[in-house]
Amino acid sequence: MGNMGGVEIGILMAGGNAAYGPEMAGQGSTEISEVERLTNEFQAHESQEGRFIGRYKEIAEKSNNPLVKFLLQLIVSDEEKHHAVTHAIVSTLKGSLTWTRPEDAVTGLYNLGEGKEELLRLTKDFIKLEKEGITEYKKLIKNSKHYYQGLFVLLLDAMIYDSEKHVEILDFLRKRLKEA
């Protein structure tokens, strides 16, 4: 295995010569590297997710019910974010395979030193705010659980999941900043 920017790159032997990624095509080996396999899986997921987004939008547009439109738009919004994340992962993996830096790839993981102290302070503050928000949402759930057939509980639970995700992202960033 080789390493490029912290990403492991599979090295396969074909006819006694080391080959990376796309260069393996036509070299007598049908094996692909782990990074290529992973890239293919993410690309397939990205394509499938794109179809799901289109279908959700289509159903939302056809609906005359404002609640259905609202709830499906929440899903579309999340799915569009998932699609963007998956696309960034694919671009990052492709960049690793081709030793390039695509514009939409995720970069910067190994040079977080700039503005480190300010970012550390901000991540600590944001984590605190997100956790306070979670506590408040939980109180609101208790107070509103008998309204609108559980709709508010559903929406607040979704907001709690988002805030928990934000805490996880901020904690990841904080840990990487401390290592920088």
N, C-alpha and C positions, 0 to 999 in steps of 0.2 A: 504494500500500500504506500502511496505517496501522500504528501500533505501539501495543500495549497490554501493558504489563508485560513488554516484551521479546519478545512474540509478534507476528509479522507478521499483520496482518488484511487480507484482500483487500477492496478497494473496487471494486465494479462499478457501471457507469453503466447506468441503466434509464430511458429516456424523459427523459434530461438530468438526472436527480436521482441523487445518490450514494446507494447503498444498501449495507447491510452484512448479511451472513449471511442469517437467515431472512426478513428484510424483502424479499428479492429474489423470494420466491414471488409469482406472479401479476403481476409487474411487466413482463411482456412479454419477458423474457429467460429463456432456458433455461440460461444459464451459471451456474455456481456458483463461489465463490471457492476458492482453493487450500486454505484452512483448512477449508472445508466438505467439499471432496473428501477431504482427509486425515482429517477426523473420520469421514466415512462409511466409509473404508477401515478405520480402527481399530475402528469399531463392528462391521463385518462380521467382522473377525478376532476380536474379543471374543466374538461370538456363536458362531463356529465353535469357538473354544477351549473355551467352556463345554460344547459338545456332546462334544468330545474328552474332557474331564475326566469327564463322566458315563459315557462308554463305558469309559474306563480303570477307573473305580471298579466298574462292573458286571462287567467281566472279572475283576478282582481278587477280588471277593466270591464269584464262582462257582468260582474255582480252589481246589482242595484242596492245592495244592503251596505250602509255606511260602516257597520261594525266589521263585516267580512272584508271590505276594502281596507279598513284600518289595520286589522290583524294580519292580513296578507301583506300589506305594505311593511309591517314590522319584520315579517319573515324575509321579504325581498331585500330590505335594507341589510339584514344580517347576512343573507346569502351573497349579496354583492361584496360585503367586506370579506367573507370567506373566499370568494372568487379572487379578490385582489391579493389576499394573503397567499393563496395557492399559486397564483401567477408569479408572485415575487419569489416563492420557493423554487418554482420551476426555473425561473430566470437565473437564480443564484446557482442552482445545480448545473444548469447548462453552461454558465460562466466558468464553473469549476472544471467541467469536462473540456472546455475549449480554451481554457486559460485566458478568458476575456472577462470584462466587467460590463455586462449589459446594464443599460441605464435603469431598468426596473428591478435589478437585483438588490438583495438586502446586503449592504456592506457597512463597514464601520465597527464591527464587533470587536476588532482588535486594536482600535485606536480611540478609546473612550476618554483618554486623559484630559482633553481640552475642556475647560469649564467644569472639571470633575467635582470640585467642592460645592459649587452652586447647584449642580444637578443632584448631588447626593442630598443636599438640604431639601431641594424641591421634591425629590422622590419620597423622602421621609414625610414631608408635609402632605403630599398627595395620598400616600398610603393611609395616613391618619384620617384625612377627610373621607376617603372611600370607606373606611371601616366605620366611621361615624354615620355615613349615609346608609350603610347596611343596617346598623342598629335602628336608625330612624325608619327605614322601610319595614323592618320587622314589627315595629310598633304600629305602623300604619296598617299592616296586614291584620293584626289583632283587632284594630278598631274598625276595619272595613270588611271583615270576612263575610258578613251577612248581607252585603250590598251587591246588587246587580249579578246575582247568581254566581259569585266567585270571580267575576271578571277582574275586579280590582286586585284580588289576590294573585291571579295569573299574571297580570301586568307588573305588579310589585315583585313577584318572584323572579320574573325575567330581569327586572332591574337589579335585583340582588345578585343574580348570576353574572350579569355584566360587571357589577362592581367588584365581585370576587375575582373575576377575570382581570380587571384593572389592577387589583392588588397583586395578583400573580405576575403580571407584566412588569409592574413597577418594582416588585421584589427582585425579579430577574435582572432588571436594569441596575438596581441598587447593588446587587452582588457583583455584577460585571464591573461597575464603576469602582467598587472597593478593590477589585483585583487589578485594576488598571494602574 
